[in-house]
Amino acid sequence: MSQIIFPAEWFPQSAVQLTWPHMGMDWAPVFDEVVPCFVEIAKEIMKYETLLVVCADEREVRRQLGVVDESRIIFREVPANDSWSRDHGGITVFEDGNPKIYDFVFNGWGMKFAANLDNLITRSLFRQKTFAPNVEVMNMQPFILEGGSIESDGQGTLLTTMECLSSVNRNEYLNQEQLTYHLKGFLGIERILWLENGYLAGDDTDSHIDTLARFCDVNTIAYIQCEDPEDEHYDELNAMEEELKAFRTATGHPYRLIPLPMADKVVWNGERLPATYSNFLIINNAVLVPFYQSEKDEQVCEILGKVFPDRKMTGINCLPLLKQHGSLHCVTMQYPAGVINQ
């Protein structure tokens, strides 16, 4: 029987994908704010590894980026509906040591938004020889799965939420037992930690795990903690915290739990936005941390710096991303070492 490994985010990486914003996307009202945010993310990634830019117009993106290290960037002109690479990007596994990219269906988080172009990006990248010659791209239709909805410890444990995976217009026809069966088969997972609680106001994803709780190593989970009884998230996030306390590692021990503060309330056009510090990105030798121009920003860097002592903490102002209901992890997708055709 073949062995499948779904790598953790902290495994060595070959590249990170950004799907670049343009005026034809929903970013148009805040375009002048969001482009500098993408430029900052891009330049930080290129300090440590290759950046894969999916874009409508390479020349325009080059103009926005300015002078960059050509050895650290790959451009691919591919049509896209939006910029959420975490969810329309391919998901990489290794089967008997050979990399495979799963191209699951992306349907705009349960058909909330158009995704007809986004759903074709991974196969377009394959046709443009973006991936190494030994990488196989697998069509996973009809299963619907977004990268932001699953967290792997790289050793057979998956962390996810029932709210997302069984939501309307995704895989609602599958019960928890059936979802577990498919995820174990696809991803080589031995066990799944299902969270029943946890949400963020303004979130379009139906409680993606990367907005709530994240593996930092096989024994450690960082999660959002709400300590204000007046906050609308208080009951749900405290119930989630109790679930996390009850989870056990593969060896039967409680997880080392790292509480991250609830981000200060961010409101735009009368709506509370889903600001969350769990939406950080782990890359080679660094962690990129979403900042929201709050006193809590540096506090989170200090907390995560102790969790990842061998990686540099870098904060990036992600307030512009919130205006389309996402943050730093949501706009990126990492590819493990050996996957991208350098």
N, C-alpha and C positions, 0 to 999 in steps of 0.2 A: 504493500500500500504506500502511495506517495505521501510525503510529508509537506504540509503547507504551513508557512510562517507568515503571519501578518505583522510586519515590523512596527515597532514603537517609533514615535516621532523622534526620539533621541538617538536612534540608530544613525550611522553615517549617511550623509545625503549627497546626491550628485547635483541637484538643482531644486529651486523653488519656482513654481509657476505663479505669475500675476496675469490676470486678464484685464487689459488696460482700459480705463474708461474713455468714452468719447461722447460727443454731444447728442448722439442718437440714442443714448441710454437714459435711464431715469435720473442719472447724475446731472442732467442739464441745469436744473435750478441752482446747484451748488458746485458747478464744474470748476470754477476758479479756486474753490477751497479743496476739492478732492484731488486734483492733479498734484499739487505739492505734497499731499499726504502719500500718494503712490510713489512719487519721486523719492521721498525720504525712505520709504520701505524698500524700494528697489536698491538704493545705494547702500543701505545697511546689509541687505542680503549679499550683494556683490563683494562686500569685504570678506566674506567667508566661503562663498560657493557661487556656482553658476546661477544666473537668473534667466528663466524662460519667460519671455513676454509674448503673450497672445494679444494681437492688436488688429485694428482695422487699417492703420496707416503707419508703417514703420518709420517713414521720414518724420512724421509729426511727433511720434514718441521720442525719436532721437533728439528732436529739437527741444522737447520738454525736459529730457534727461540731461542734455548738455554732453560734455566730454565724459566718456565712460571707458572702462577697460574692456576692449573688444573680446578678450579671451574669456571674459566672465559673463557674457550675455548672448542669448540666442533669441532672435525675433522670428515669429511666425504670424503671417497675416491670415487670420481666420475670423469669419463673422461671429458675432456674439450678441446675445440679448443683454447681458449684464456682466458684472465683474466678480462674481462670487466663485472663485476657483475652487475653494474648499468643497463645494457641493456639485459643481459640474465637472471637476477634474477627475482623472482616472485614479483608481485605488490600487496600489501595488501590493502584491504578495510574492513570495518566493516558493515555488514548488520544486522540491528536491534540489534547491539551490538556484533554480532558473527563474528569472524575473518574469512575472505576468502582470499586465495591467488590466484590471476589471473595468469595463465600460458599462456601469449600471445605468438604468434609466434615471434621468433627472427631469422632473416634471414641474419645476417651479414651486417646490415645497407644497406638493399636494394641489397643483393646478391653480395656485394663487396668482401666478405671474407667467407671462410667456417664456418658454424655454426651448422653442423649436431649434434655434441656432445653437444655444448652449449645449444641447443634447448631442450635437454632432462634433463638438470640439475635439474630443479625444481621438476619434477615428480620423479626423482631419490631420491632427498632429502625427498620427501613425503614417498616413499617406505621404506626409512631408518629411518622412525619415527622421523625426525628432528623437525617437527612441533608439537605443542600441540595437544592432542587428539581431541579437538573440532574444529580444523582448517580444513576447506574444501578447497581442491585445485581444481580450475575450469579450464578446458581446453577451451581456448578462440579462438581456430582456427576458421576461417582463418585470424582473425584480427591480424595485425602486429603492435606491439607497444613496444617501448623501454623506460625504466625508465628515461633515461636522456633527453627524449623529452617532459616530462610533469612536471609541478610544481603545487602543490596544496597548497592552504592557509588553508586547513582543514575545511573550512566553505562554500564550494560550488563553489569556483572560481578556474579555471584552467588557467595557463599561458603556452602558447606553440607557436610553429612556423608553419606556413603553409608550408614552404620549406621542413621540415622534414616529416610531417605526410602525405603529398600528393605526396611525391617524387616517382620517378620511382622504380618499384619493391617493393614498400611497399603497400600503399592503394591508388594507383593512380586511381583506378576505382571509388573512392568515391570523390564527390565534398565536398566543405566546409560545406554545409548544412547537408549532409549525415554523414560526420565525426563528426560534432557537435552532431547529434542525437545519434550516437553510444557511443561517449565519455560520454555524459550526462547519458545515460542508464547504461553503465558499472560502472561508477565511482560516480554516484549520484551527478553529477555536475549541478549547476543551470545556470552558465554562463562561457563562455570561452573568454579569452583575447588572440586574435590571433595577433602575430607579423608577419608583412610582410617583415621586413628588418632585417639585422644583419647576419654576417658570420665571420668566422675566417679562415685565410689561413692555409692550411694543415689539415683541419678538414675533417674526413671521414664520419661524421654523418649527413651531410646535415643540419647543423645548429641546433643541440640540444640546447634546452633552457638552460640547465645547464652550457653551455659555454658562455652564453650571459647575462642572467638576472635571478634573484632568489628571491622568496618570503622569507622575513625574519620574518614577522608577517603579520597579515591580512591587515595592512595598509602600509607596507614597502616593497619596491623592491630595491635590490642592482643590479647594472648593470655595464657593461663595457663601459667606456667612452673613446673616442679617441679624443685628442685635437691637434694632429699633422696633419696639412693639407697634409703633404708629405707622410703620412702613407697610405697604400693601403686600410685600413679599414675605413678611415675617413668618406667618404660619407655614407656608409652603416650604420655605428654605430651612426652617427648623425641622420640619418633618423629613426633608431630604438629609439633613445632618444626622438625624437619628438612624436613617437607613444606612448611611455611610459608616456609622459607628458599628453597625451590626454586621457589615461585610467582613469577610475574612480572606486573607491571601491564600494562594494555592497551597501553602504549607500550614494553613490553619490558624494564623496569627491575625490580630487586628491590624488594620492598615495604620500607618503613620499619617494622620490627617493634618493638613496645613490649611487653616482658615484664611481666606483672603477677604478683605473688607468689602462690604456692599458699596459699590460706586455711588458717589453723590448723585442725586436726582438730576437728570438732564431732560429738559423739556424744550421742544421745538414745534412751532405751529400748534401749540396747545396739547401736544401728545408727549407722554413720557417715553423716552427712548431706551433701548436695551443696553445700557452701559454695564459692562462686566469686565472684571480683571482676569477672569479665567480664560479670556480669549487671546492669551499669549501664544507666540510661535517659537518653538525650539528649532534652532538650526545648528550647523556645525560650529561649535565653540562659542555660541551666543544664545541668548533668549531675547526676543523682541517683545516688549511689554506695551500694551495699549495704555496711553495716558489720556486723561480727560480734563487737564488743566485744573487739578484738584490737589489739595495737600496730601491726599491719600496716595498719589502717584508714587512718590519716593518711598513711602511706607511699603508699598507692594514690591518695588524693586529690591528693597532690603530683605523682605520676606523670601522672595524667590531667589535672591542671591545666595541665601543660606541653603536653599534646596538644591541649587545648581552651582556649587562652589567653583567648578572648573569652567564655567561659561560666563561671558560678559553680559551684564544686563544693560539693555538699551531701550529707553522709552521713546515712543512715537505718538504724537498727538493724533488721536483717532476720532476726535469729535466730528470731523467731516463725514467719516464712514457711518457714524451713528444715524446720520440724517437719511440714510437708506436702510436703517435697521440692522446694521452689522458692525463688525469691528475687524481687528487685525488678522486673527486666525481665519476668519471667514473669507478674506480676499486672497488667501494663499493656499497652495497645495505643494507639499514637498514630495520629491521623488528620491528613493533610496539610492545609495551608491551603486553604480553600474547600470542604471536605467536610462539615463539621458545620453544621446549620441554626442559626445564632446568633439 
